[in-house]
Amino acid sequence: MPDKPIINIMAQDAPPGKEEQYNEWTNKHLDVLFKFKGIKKAERYKRIGTDEKVPQYIGVYYFDNFKDFEEYNKSPELAAAIKTEGRPEGIVVKWRAQFELIKRWEKK
């Protein structure tokens, strides 16, 4: 596989009535994930609107290459992050997908 940047996108819904707890837990969870050196950046987004077919939240994790992403999936940091204290019951992972960069445009 070519050495291209990879993004990993997680699409989730917070448990009903536990959105604040979900967001607090996610922030702590990301602090643990960031101990893995292969993650370059992470971003979280919240859905605009009320269409429940669309995930409530997405997280985007950036890796320099596929090798870093593969190592992340086997890392002790990911295992620890999954066990982060305070995780509310009922988090729904709607989907998870990875994409490699084809081309980037940047405005100067």
Beta strands, then each sheet from edge to edge (+ up, - down):
strand 1: 6-13
strand 2: 39-46
strand 3: 57-63
strand 4: 92-100
sheet 1: 2+ 3- 1+ 4-
end
